[in-house]
Amino acid sequence: MTLPWVHGRSEGSGTFVLAGWVFLRLLGLIYLAAFVSLAVQIKGLVGSAGILPAKEFLAARKHWGAHRFQRLPTLCWGNASDGFLMFLAWGGAALAALLIAGFAPCPVLILLWGFYLSLFTIGRFFLAYQWDTLLLEAGFLAIFFAPQELAPVFPPRAEASPVILWLYWWLLFRLIFSSGVVKLRSSDSTWRRLTALRYHFETQPLPTPLAWSAHQLPIRIHRAAAALLLAIELGAPFLIAGPPLLRHVTAASLVLLMALIQLTGNYSFFNLLGIALSVLLLDDKLLLPVFRWAAHGVALAPAPPSPRWLDGIAAVVAVVVLSLSMETLRRLFRIEVSWPKSIAKTFEFLEPFRLVNAYGLFAVMTIERPEIIVEGSNDGAHWLAYEFKWKPGDVRRAPRFVAPHQPRLDWQMWFAALGYYPNHPWFGRFLRRLLEGSPAVLGLLRTNPFPDKPPRLVRGVLYDYRFTSRAQRRTTRAWWRRERRGSYSPVFESYITGLPKRACRR
């Protein structure tokens, strides 16, 4: 995939064979992490005894007829049992291992995309994150980026269409630039004053131990870091189309940004995927010495030109992706456009497949940290707390590194705490599962204070959490300090003398 504006004569100039090889293996690792993470949670989230059973969700929509397959694209229409959910998750992990090894990358990538889209569709709230859609978008393009071979080949010799490489660069541009634009567009005062990071490390969903340390830094460092962040997000994407040196600088700045985010926050595989996309900015001239150091004797043989039919498919993919991108950019900049009816219907038809998506995190910075503590009781007077595996609870328990695994329930608890109980109906389903003593749901938690039998009452209580200062940490050994706000949800009561379960106020 030699770029038309590159005229270097040295070996590897203007080609991206090695970057493509590295990218596909990184994508395989990310798919592996994503599927294994879901495999250990899927039954508790959407299994038959989970919080939001997929079987019930799909059964309630069978009356949609044939349109249901397009509106909710998932292989679970034929089978939504726990066994099939586990097959999709562990099967996806096995396919990811094949991709890492380099076996039949194209058909494997088709299956990986289909498996993840299937779980994404029935996962609903629990998979409604930008890294999930980013993985689907990057995974879709990878189908047309992968070499047409069945057995692993090293050193790599196949070149993909430059059109697909440009589409990956366009995806990276939209991902980073949109993240900067949404911050400016929101007119949030913390971003305008460069004080956003003063709150971010403390109020983000799942901070790491280093987030506590970063929170203690002087405000001038927070301001400088926020200014650098905005400069990278708003400026670096425009260097992607520049000469090799600027692309390399862009890749380095994006990798640094993603690494710093990874060190201070647990954002699933988002940062790893951002790094993988940044690798595609590095040409073979830069990577070849690294490969020769790692594997002596590596040389790049001239690659045969790609078949015309592949170039034709790449052109069609480009038309689709760029057309859908216009809609996401319209929304990003809040431009009113009246698309012709046929185009609008095409956008609507393709939307469930997540081929192109909108991006941009933390447009408005959260300046407080409410936390829901879930408690159970048998008498209504003595309450015991359920401890989650990763989210804050016990103030003496340190934040932990968990990415690329994403504890989906812990994340949803963060969103629920920022809103109101009636706006999060899944939370009531979660409490009912605790009253039932569902093993699948209890498996999502760190501790069950009622190991013998479920409690008679459960509730959600809202607390305000703040990081301790260095002095407080030395004195109390606590990472957090908290203050009770009040009730978050009604008290849910188990059955009494055969009456159905009900929620009641306490």
N, C-alpha and C positions, 0 to 999 in steps of 0.2 A: 504494500500500500504506500507507494512513493507519492509524496505530496508534490503538486505541480509547481509550487513556488520555491522548492528546495533544490539548490544547484550544487551542493557539496559533492566532492569526488571521493571522499574517504569512505571506508567500509561502514555500512549501517546508516549513512546519512539519509534522512528523510523516510526511513522505513521503520515499522513498528511491530515487527514479527515477535521479538522478545517481550515487548510490553504486552502484546496480546496473549502470549503464553502465560506470563505471570498473572495477568488479569483473570484469566479463566480459572487458574488454580485458586486465586484469592476468592473468586466468586463461588467456587466449590466449597471452600472453607466456610464462607458466610452462609451458604445454603445449609451446610452441615450443622452449624451452630443454631440456625433458625429452626430447623426441623427437630433436632434433639431437644431444644428448649421447649418446643410445643409438645413433643412426645411425653414429657414428664408432667405436663399440665393439662393436656387436652381433655381428659375425662372429667377433671374437676371443673373445667370451664364450660364445655359444651357437650359433655357426655350425657348419657341417659339419666344419671344421678347428679349431674353437674348443675351449675348456676343457671345457665341458659341452654337447655338441651337442644342440640341441632335437629334432632328428630321432630320435636314439637314445632320448631321454627319452620321447617320445610313442609310438614304436614298441613300447617295452617295456610300454606300458599299453593297447594296443589290445584286449587280452583282457578289459578291463573292460566291453566292450560299449557300449550306449547311455549307460550311467551316466558314461562318461568325459567326455562333453560337459558334464555338470553339475559333476563333480568337478574337472575341469581346463578351465575355460571359455577357449578360445582359438580364433582363426580359423586357427591353424597346424595343426589336425587335418587339414585338406584339403591343406595345402602347408607344409612346414617347411623349404623350401630357403633358401639364403642370399639368393636374389633376393627371395623373399617377405618375409623378415625385413627386408630393406632397404626393400621397398615399405611395410611397416607403419611403419617409423621415418620415412622421408622423406615418406610419405603423411600421417602424423600431423603432421609439421612444416608441410606445405602446408595441411592443414585448420586448424591453429592460426593460420596467417596469415589465412585467411578469417574466423576468429572475431574476430581483432583488427580486421579491416576492417569487421566487422558483417554479413557476408553469411550469410543463412540460419542464424542461430545455433543454433536448436533441432536441426535435422538434423545440422549440423556437430558439435555437442556429443555427439550420440548416437554418431557415428562415432569421435570422439576418445576417448570412454570405452571403446568396444569395441576400438579399436586398442591403447590403453594396457593394458587388461586382458589382451589377448592376449599382449603382450610381458611383462607382469608374471608371467603364469602360467608361461611357459616360461623366464623368466629365473631363477626359483628363488632361490638364495642371492644372486645379484647384484642382484636387485631387491627383496630382503626388508627394506626400510627403511620407517620410519614415514611419511616424506614421500611414498613411493610410494602407500601406502594412503590417506594424507590427500588426495592428488591424485585418487585414484579416488573417494573419498567426496565431496569437493567437486565433482568433475566430474559425478558422478551427480545431485546436487541441482541443478546448473546446467542440466541438461536441462529441468527443470520451472521454472526461474527465468528462462530466456531469453525474450525477446519473440517472439511468433508473427509474424515478418515475414521476408521474403526479401531485401530490399534495405536497405542502411544508412539509418538515420534519425537526423538530428541537427538540433536538440536532441532528445534522447530523449523519448518521450511515453508509452511503454508501461509499465504498472506490473505487476509480478509479484504472485503471491499472497502475502499477508502470512504465510501458513503456512510457505512455503518460506523466507522471510526469518527467521522464528523458528527454523526448523531449522538455518539457518546460524549463528545466534547460539548455538544449543545445541551445535553442532559446535565453535565457538570456545570456549565454556565448557568442554566436555570436554577439548579439546586443552590448554588452559592449566592448568585445575584439576588434571587428572590428572598433569601434569608436577610439580606441587607435592606432590600426595598420595604419589606413588611415592617421593619423596625422604624424606618423613617415615616412611612405612610401612616402608622398608628398614632403619631404625634405623642407617644408616651414620654412623659417628662423625664423618666430615669434614663432613657436613651439620649434625649436631647442634652441632658446635663452630664452625661457619661457616668452616671452613678448606678447603672443597672447591675453591674457585677457586685456591687456592695450588698445586693439582695440575692442575686442569683445563686451563689454557692450555698446559701442557707435554705432557700425556698424551692430549689429544684426537686423533682420527684424523688430520686434516690441518690443522694450525695455519696461520695467516697470519703475515706478518712482525710485525703488531701484537700477536700473541699472545706473541711473545718479549718485547716491551716491557711488555705487561701482566703477564707473569710476574715482571718485576723490581720491580714495585710493592711497597710495604710491606705486611706482613700485615694491618695495620689497615684498609687500603683493600680488600683481598680480603674481609675479614670484613664490612665495610659493604656491599660489592657483593653478597655472598651473602645477607645479610639482606634487601636490597632485592629481589633476585631472588625469594626465597621469599615476600615480602610481595606482590609482583605476582602470582605464580602462584596463591597461595592466597586473595588478597583481591579482586583486580581482576575476576575472572570474575563475582562476585556483583553487580557494578555494571552489568553488561550490561542487566539488566532495569530499571534505574533511569531517572530522568528524563534528558532530553537532555544536560544538562551533565555528569552522571556518565558517560554513555556516551562522550561526547567525551573526557573525562579517561582513561577506560579505553582507548579507541583510541590516544590519545597515548602512554600508558605501554606498551602492547603494541608499538606501532611502534618506540618507543625501545629496548625490550628486544630485539626482533628485529634492529634495526640494529646494536646492540652485539655481538650474537652473530655477525652476518654479518661484522663488521669483524675479529673475532678467531678465527673458525673457518669452515671451508668445509663447509657443510651443504647442499650441493646447492641445491634451490629451496625448502627448508623455510621459511626466514625470509621469502622473498618471498611464499609462500603464506599465512604467518601475517599478514603486512602486508595482503595482499589481503582476507583475512577480516575484519581490523580495520576496513577501509574501510567495510564494511557497517554499522558502528555510527554513521556520519556521515549526518545527514539533509540534505535538500535546502536547508534554511535556512542551514546552515553552508557547503555546497559551492557554492551558487549564486553568491556573490560571486567565488569563484575562477574559475568558468566564465565569468562576465561579464568578468573581467579578461583571460582567455585568448582569449575569442571574444566580441567586442562584439555586443550585441543578443540574447544568449541569453535566452530566456524559457521558462518551463514552462507549457505548455498543459494544461488539465484533461484527464486521461487517462480514456478510456472504461472502464467497469467490465469486469473480466475475465469471460469466458464461464463459465457455471455448470459446464460439463464440465471446465474447467481447475481450478476450485475443488474439484470432486469428486476429480480425480486427485491434487491436492495433499493432500487429506485422507487418501487411501489411502497416499501416500508417508509422511505423518506417522505414521500407525499403524505402518507397517513400521519406520521409523527409530527411533521411540521404543521399540518393542518390543525391537528388537535392542540398543538402548542399555541396556536393563535388564540384559542379559547382560554387557555390558562393564563396567557399574558393579558388578555382582555380583562379577566377577573382581577389579576394582580394590580393593574393600573386603573381599575374601575372605569373602564371605557365602555360606553353604551354602543353596542353594535347590533343591528337587526340582521341576523344571518338569513339567507334564503331558507325556506322551509325544508328543502331537501338536505341542506347542510346541517341545519339544526337537528333534524331527525337522525342524521348519521352520527353526530356528536352524542346524542342521547343513546343510540344503539350501542356505541362502542364504550361508553363510560363504565359499565360494570366490569370490563376486562382490564381496566387500569393500565392502558398502554401508555398514557401520558398523564401526569399528575401535577398538582400544585404543591409548592414547598414553601417553607419559611417558618422557623421555630422562634418562640418567645418574642412575638411582635409586641406584646404588652407584658412587662415584667411583673411577676407576682412579688409583692413586697411583704406579705405575711405568709405564715405557714400553719394553716389549720390541719389538724390530724384527727382522724376518726379512730377512737379506741373501741373495739368491739368487746362487750362484756356479757357474761351469762350469770344466771342466778337461779336458785331453786326456791328461795323464799322472798325475793324482792327486797331484801335488806342487805345481804352480803353478796357482792358482785366480784367476779373473777374475770380477768382480762385474757382474751385470746392473743397470743403473740404471733405476729406475722414473721415470715422468714427474713424479709429484707427491709421493709419500711420502718421508720422510727416508731418505737413503742417504749420499751424500757429506756429511761434517760441515760443509764450507765452503759448501754449496749452501743458499741462503736459502729458508725457507718462502715459499710463493707464494699469491696469490689465484687460485682456480680456479672457485668457485661463480658461477653456478648449474650449471655443468657438474659432473657427478660421475664421477670416474674409478673405476669400480666395482671393478676389480681391486685398485687401491691401497687402497680401503676394506676389501675382504675380507682383505687382507694384515694389516691392523691387528687384525681379529678373530681371525685365525689365530694371530697372535703371542701373544694373550692366553690361548690354549688349548693343546691338545696336538695334535701331528700326526695321530694316528689319528682324532681327532674332526673333521678337515677333509679328507675324501677328495678334494675338488676340487683340493687343493694338489698331490697326486701326479699328477693329470691335467695340471695346469699344467706340472710339470717334464717330463713325457713330451712335451708339445708343444714344449718348448724343445729336447729331444733330436731331435725330428723337424724342427726349424727351421721350424715353422708360421708363414708370413708374417702370418696374421691375429692370432696371439697375440703375435708379436714386435712387431706394430704397436701393442700396448698399452704397450710399454716405451719408455723414452727412449733407451737405448743397447743395442746388441748387441755384446758383446766378441768375438764369433765371426762376423764378416761373411761369411767365405768358405764355411764349412761348420759345421754344429752341433758342439758339443763331444761328447766321448765320455762325460763324467760331469757330472752336475749335483747340487746339494745346497742345502739351506737351513740357514743358520747364524744363531743367535740372539744378538743384541746388546742391551745396555741403553743407551738413549739418554737424555740429559738436556740441557736448555738450558744453554748457557754463561752465565756471569755477565758483567756489563759489562766487568770487568777482563779476563776471559779472552777476550772478544770483541775487545777492543782489541789484545790481545797476539797472538792466533792467527788472527784474522779468521774464526773458526769460529762457526757458530750452534749447533752441537751438540758434545757430548763423548760418547764411547761406550766401552763395555767389553764384551768378548766374554764371553758366558755359556757357549756350547757349541753342539752340533749341535741343529738343530730337527727335521730329517727324515733318513731314510736317504739314502745316495748312490744316485742313479739312474744306471744304466749303459745305454748304447746297445747295439745288437746287436753281437755278436762272432762272426765266422765263421758268419754265418747263424743263430745262436741267437736266440730271441726276446728282446725287451727285458725287463730285470728290475731290481729294486731290490736293492741290496746294502749291507751295513754297511761303513763305513770307520772 
